[in-house]
Amino acid sequence: MKIAVNCWVLRNKQLDGIGNFTVETLPRIIRAHPEIEFQILCDKNFTEDYFDFPNVSKHHIFPPYRHPALYVVYFEWTVRRFLRKHKPEIFLSMEGFLSLGSPVPQLPIIYDLNFEAYPKDLTLKNRLYFRNFFPRFAKKAVRIATISEYSKADIVSRYGIDEELIDNVSCGIKEVFAPLTEKEIGDVRQKLTGGKPYFFFVGSMHPRKNIVRLLQAFDHFKQSVPSDAKLVLSGHILWDDDSISNTLSALSAKPDIIFTGRVTDKQLRQYLGAAICLSFVPTFEGFGLPIVEAFQSGVPVICSNTTSMPEVAGDAAIQVNPFDIEEVSQAMQSVYLQPEKRQDMIRKGFVQKNIFTWDRTAELLYQCILKALKKS
C-alpha cells in the first residue's frame, strides 16, 4: 500500500503547532508500519531526518507555495500530477489543503477553523483563500481528522459534514517537558528575571492569542497585589499593527514585562518549568498545547474558558473569560497568593496530562487513515 503525505508545512525550520504535530505523529506511524510505502511531499529546502526510514521516499515538489495563487497551482497542478503518476491509495494532508481535481481519496487534518471565527486576523489574500477553499476541502475529503471535540463540532456546524466522518485524534506532549529541580528553577529565574518569580506565556503572537488583554490583566494584578513578579512572553510577533507597543507604553508595569522572542524546545522547557504559572488566555484555540506542556512540567495553568481549552484543561486549570481583564487578573492573584492552591493545581495537572500522548494520537490518526481507505 502507498500513502502520499503532504508535508510542505515543514519548510520552516522553526516548527509551529502543525509542524510539531507532523513530526510527532508521522514518524511513529511510519515506524510501526514498515509494510506501507510513504511518499513524503516536501519543499525543496526540507533537509531534516524526521522521515529517514526504509519505507519512505521524499519528493521535493515545485513550486514552493507561499501565496494563495501558488497554493492553487501547487495542489491543482503539481500535486494532482504527482498523484496521477504515483497512484497512492490515499493522500494525507498534514495541514488540511487538498487537490480538488484529483480522484485519489484524500484525508485532511483540519486543526481548527479560526479563520472562520476571526477572519480579520488573516491578511485579505489568505482570508479569501481559506474561507473559499476549506469548505470545499471538507466536502472533498473521504474523512477528516481534527484535534479536539470543539473543532469537530465546529466543522460539523459550519460546513455541514457528517460527524461520523470526523475523528478527533487529539494531541500529545513532547517528552522534553518535565518538572525542574529547585536549583534549576532558581538558575532560570536568575538568568531571566533577576531571580524574580514570573507568569509565563508562549505562543505565536497574533491577535487571537489575546496578548493585549493579558498585558492589561498583568498590569491590573501589579496594581492590586504588592509583588515583584514579572510577566515573560515567548514567541514571535506575527502581525504588523502597533497594538502591543501602544499597550505597553500605557502600562505602569511595563518594566516588569519581558519578551524573549522565539525559543527552542530546551529553552521552553526551562522558561515554562521555572514559572509560577502559565497564563494562556487566547480567544480561540483548536487545542492549546502549552496547557498540557505546563501540566507535564508541574506548573499551574490559567487558561481561557472558550473553544477547545476547557476540554483540554479539565478541572486542573483556572478557566477565565479571556475578554474580561479583571477576571484574568483575579486568577493571577489567586495563584500568586495561595501556595496550597498552586500545589493542588499541579497535582490535578499531573493526572489530566496522562490523557494526552503522541503514541495515542499517532494510533488514532492511523485508525482514521484505515477508516478513510475502507470508505474509498
ZATOR-402451 format. One record per residue (C-alpha): residue in one letter; x negated, y, z. Coordinates in steps of 0.2 Angstrom, whole numbers, padded with zeros to 4 digits, always signed. Each point is the difference from the previous one (the first is absolute). Last residue first. Layout:
<atoms>
aXYZ;...
</atoms>
This chain:
<atoms>
s+0064+0025-0003;k+0010-0004+0016;k-0012-0014+0006;l-0015+0011-0004;a+0007+0015+0010;k+0003-0012+0015;l-0018-0006-0001;i-0007+0018+0000;c+0011+0004+0015;q-0008-0016+0009;y-0017+0007-0004;l+0005+0017+0007;l+0006-0008+0016;e-0016-0010+0001;a-0011+0016-0002;t+0011+0009+0013;r-0002-0014+0013;d-0019-0001-0003;w-0001+0019+0001;t+0008+0000+0017;f+0014+0010+0008;i+0011-0008+0013;n-0014-0001+0013;k-0001+0019+0000;q+0016+0001+0011;v-0008-0010+0015;f-0016+0011+0001;g+0011+0015-0002;k+0011-0004+0015;r-0016-0001+0011;i-0006+0016-0007;m+0016+0009+0003;d+0000-0006+0018;q-0017+0006+0002;r+0004+0017-0007;k+0016+0001+0012;e-0011-0004+0015;p-0012+0014-0005;q+0014+0013+0000;l-0005+0018-0004;y-0007-0002-0017;v+0013-0012-0007;s+0015+0010+0006;q-0008+0017-0005;m-0003-0007-0018;a+0019-0006+0000;q+0005+0017+0006;s-0009+0008-0014;v+0008-0011-0013;e+0017+0005+0007;e-0005+0018+0000;i-0005-0001-0019;d+0017-0008-0005;f-0002-0005-0019;p-0009-0016+0004;n+0014-0006+0012;v-0009-0010+0012;q-0004-0019+0003;i-0011-0004+0015;a-0009-0016-0005;a+0001-0018+0006;d+0019-0003-0002;g-0001-0005-0018;a-0014+0010-0009;v+0002-0008-0017;e+0019+0000+0000;p+0001+0018+0007;m-0013+0006-0013;s+0009-0005-0016;t+0011+0015-0003;t+0001+0012+0015;n-0003-0001+0018;s-0018+0008-0002;c-0015-0006+0010;i-0009+0002+0017;v-0011-0014+0002;p-0011-0007+0015;v-0017-0007-0004;g-0006-0018+0002;s-0009-0001-0017;q+0012-0013-0006;f+0015+0012+0004;a-0009+0014-0008;e-0002-0010-0016;v+0018-0004+0001;i+0005+0018+0000;p-0013+0005-0012;l+0008-0011-0013;g+0016+0010-0002;f+0012-0010-0010;g+0009+0008-0015;e-0002+0017+0010;f+0010+0016-0001;t+0001+0015+0012;p-0018-0003+0007;v-0002+0000+0019;f-0016-0009+0004;s-0008+0005+0017;l-0011-0014+0004;c-0004+0001+0019;i-0014+0002+0012;a-0012-0002-0014;a-0017-0010+0001;g+0007-0014-0010;l+0006+0011-0014;y-0016+0009-0002;q-0011-0016+0001;r+0010-0011-0011;l+0002+0014-0012;q-0018+0003-0001;k-0003-0018-0004;d+0014+0000-0013;t-0008+0015-0008;v+0007+0018+0002;r+0008+0013-0011;g-0001+0018+0008;t-0004+0003+0018;f+0012+0013+0004;i-0001+0006+0018;i+0013+0010+0010;d-0005+0007+0017;p-0006+0017-0007;k+0017+0002-0008;a+0010-0001+0016;s+0006+0018+0000;l+0008-0004-0017;a+0004+0013-0014;s-0016-0003-0010;l+0003-0019+0000;t+0017+0002-0008;n-0006+0010-0014;s-0015-0012-0003;i+0012-0015+0000;s+0014+0008-0011;d-0013+0007-0013;d+0006-0010-0015;d-0011-0011-0010;w+0004-0018+0005;l-0009-0015+0004;i-0009+0004+0017;h-0012-0015+0003;g+0001-0010+0016;s-0004+0001+0018;l+0009+0012+0013;v-0007+0002+0017;l+0011+0010+0013;k-0009+0005+0016;a+0003-0002+0019;d-0007+0013+0012;s+0017+0001+0009;p+0011+0011+0010;v+0017-0006-0007;s+0014+0010-0008;q-0011+0012-0011;k-0011-0014-0006;f+0016-0011-0004;h+0007+0014-0010;d-0016+0001-0010;f+0001-0019-0003;a+0018+0002-0006;q-0005+0014-0012;l-0015-0011-0007;l+0012-0015-0002;r+0013+0011-0008;v-0013+0006-0013;i-0006-0018-0003;n+0016-0007-0005;k-0007-0015-0009;r+0013+0003-0014;p-0009+0016-0005;h-0017-0009-0005;m-0013-0004+0012;s-0007-0017-0004;g+0001-0008+0017;v-0007-0001+0017;f+0006+0009+0016;f-0008+0000+0017;f+0003+0008+0017;y-0015+0004+0009;p-0010-0002+0016;k-0015+0012+0002;g-0018-0006+0000;g-0007+0013-0012;t+0014-0004-0012;l-0007-0011-0013;k-0017-0006+0006;q+0004+0000+0019;r+0017-0008-0004;v-0008-0014-0010;d-0013-0003+0014;g+0013+0000+0014;i+0011-0012-0010;e-0015-0012-0004;k-0005+0000+0019;e+0018-0004+0005;t+0000-0014-0012;l+0010+0002-0016;p+0016-0010-0004;a+0000-0008-0017;f+0003+0004-0019;v-0012-0007-0012;e+0011-0015-0002;k+0011+0010-0012;i+0019+0000+0004;g+0013-0008-0010;c+0015+0006-0011;s+0018-0005-0003;v+0005-0012-0014;n+0018+0006-0001;d+0007-0009-0015;i+0012+0007-0012;l+0011-0010-0013;e+0013-0005+0014;e+0002+0019+0003;d+0008+0001-0017;i-0006+0016-0008;g+0011+0016-0001;y-0014+0012-0002;r+0002+0012+0015;s+0009-0012+0012;v-0009-0016-0003;i-0017+0009-0001;d+0003+0009+0016;a+0006-0016+0009;k-0017-0008-0005;s-0010+0015+0005;y+0008+0000+0017;e-0002-0019+0002;s-0019+0003-0003;i-0014-0004-0012;t+0007-0003-0017;a+0000-0014-0013;i+0012+0001-0015;r+0007-0014-0011;v+0003-0003-0019;a-0005+0018-0002;k+0008+0010-0014;k+0013+0008+0012;a-0013+0006+0012;f-0011+0006-0014;r+0014+0010-0007;p+0004+0008+0017;f-0019+0004+0001;f-0001+0008-0017;n+0010+0016+0001;r-0003+0005+0018;f-0019-0005-0001;y-0003+0009-0016;l+0009+0016+0004;r-0008+0002+0017;n-0017-0004-0007;k+0001+0014-0013;l+0008+0012+0013;t-0013-0003+0013;l+0006-0010+0014;d+0006+0005+0018;k+0015+0008-0009;p+0008-0017-0003;y+0002-0003+0019;a+0013-0014+0001;e-0002-0007-0017;f-0019+0002-0001;n-0001-0009+0017;l+0007-0015-0008;d-0010-0013+0009;y-0012-0014-0002;i+0006-0006-0017;i-0010-0016-0004;p+0004-0004-0017;l+0004-0018-0007;q+0001-0002-0019;p+0006-0014-0012;v-0009+0002-0017;p+0012+0007-0013;s-0011+0016-0001;g+0008+0017-0005;l+0003+0007+0018;s-0018-0003+0005;l+0001+0002+0019;f-0007+0012+0014;g+0003-0006+0018;e-0017+0003+0007;m-0006-0018+0002;s+0008-0005-0017;l+0002-0019-0002;f+0002-0006-0018;i+0007-0018-0001;e-0003-0016-0010;p-0015+0008-0009;k+0000+0000-0019;h-0018+0007-0003;k+0004+0009-0016;r+0017+0006+0003;l-0004+0005+0017;f-0015+0010-0006;r+0010+0008-0013;r+0013+0006+0012;v-0013+0006+0012;t-0009+0011-0013;w+0016+0006-0009;e+0015+0003+0011;f-0010-0001+0017;y-0015+0011-0005;v+0008+0012-0012;v+0014+0003+0013;y-0012+0003+0014;l-0010+0011-0012;a+0014+0012-0001;p+0002+0000+0019;h-0018+0005+0002;r-0015-0009+0007;y+0002-0016-0010;p-0017-0007-0004;p+0001-0005-0018;f-0005-0014-0002;i+0000-0016+0011;h-0015-0008+0008;h+0005-0018+0001;k-0006-0011+0015;s+0002-0019-0001;v+0004-0009+0016;n+0000-0019+0004;p-0018-0001+0005;f+0002+0014+0013;d-0008+0017+0001;f+0016+0010+0003;y-0005+0012+0013;d-0017+0002-0008;e+0001+0019-0004;t-0005+0007-0017;f+0016+0009-0006;n-0006+0015-0011;k+0008-0008-0016;d+0017+0000+0009;c+0008-0017+0004;l+0011-0014-0006;i-0004-0016+0010;q+0005-0016-0009;f+0003-0013+0013;e-0001-0019-0005;i+0009-0011+0012;e-0007-0017+0007;p-0011+0009+0012;h+0015+0005+0010;a-0005+0005+0018;r-0015+0011-0006;i+0011+0009-0012;i+0014+0003+0013;r-0013+0007+0013;p-0009+0010-0013;l+0016+0008-0005;t+0007+0005+0017;e-0013+0010+0009;v-0008+0009-0016;t+0017+0005-0006;f+0008+0006+0016;n-0016+0010+0003;g+0002+0008-0017;i+0018+0004+0002;g-0003+0009+0017;d-0015+0009-0006;l-0017-0006-0005;q-0015+0011-0003;k-0009-0008-0015;n+0014+0006-0011;r+0003-0010-0016;l+0008-0013+0012;v+0018+0006-0005;w-0003-0008-0017;c+0003-0017+0007;n+0013-0007-0011;v+0001-0018+0002;a+0002-0013-0014;i+0005-0018+0007;k-0005-0015-0010;m+0006-0018+0004;
</atoms>
